[in-house]
C-alpha cells in the first residue's frame, strides 16, 4: 500500500493545491514529449476545481482530456460527465483543450476499447488520472454490486474500457478499468466530506471488493496521492 494523504482546511485550499499539482504535471509532460493527458472523473465534487483549472495559463492545445467513466446518456443530458467537463473546464484559457469522449451513442464496448487503444496520444501511459469516491466506495464506475466489478478490478483484464451496470443506480456506464487507470504517472484521489473520509479509512484497512476504491489504495503499481478536505 502506497499513498500520500493531503488534508486541507477548506475546499478552496484543496482546489488551489490540486490545481497546482495538475498544472505542474501537465506542464512537465508537455515540455518532455509535446503533449499531455488528463483523465477526469465526473459528479459535483470536481466542478469548482475544473473551473479554476480552466483559468490557468497552460498550452491547452497540447492537452488531451477524457473521462475515467461516463453515463450512457447524450452530452446534453444533465448527468453527462462530458457535458459537465465542457461547461467547467473547456472555458476561459482552456477552450483549446482536446476532449475525447468516452461514450458515443451507438458505439459498442469493443469499438470504444479499440478507439482508445488506437488513439495516438491516449494509448500511452497517462500523465494525470483524477479519481473520485462515492459514498458506497465506488470509484470511476466500478460499483460494489456491478456484475462487471471483478473484471473491472482485475489487473490482468484484456479490456481498457468496460460497459457496466451499477445495479444500484441508473443508467448504464462506461468505465476505464483499474488496469488502465493505474497506467499513469500521477494518480490522484479527490474527495470532500467526513462521510467519504470514513469510507476511505475503511477501505485503507484492507482489500474489500465491496469497496472498489480499496483496490486503488492497496496496490504497488502507481503511488496514490489523496486530496481531501472535510468541508
Buried (B, 14 or more C-beta within 10 A) or exposed (E): EEBEBBEBEEBEEBBBBBBEBBBEBBBBBBEEEEBBBBBBBBBEBBBBBBBBBBEBEBBBEBBBBBBBBBBBBEBEEEBBBBBBBBEBBBBBEBEEBBBBBBBBEEBEEEEBBBBBEEBEBBEEEBBBBBBBBBEBBBBBBBBBEBEBBEBBBBEEBEBBBBBBBBEEBEEBBBBBBBBBBBBBBBBBBBBBBEEBBEBBEBBBEEEBEEBBBBBBBBBEBBEBBBBBBBE
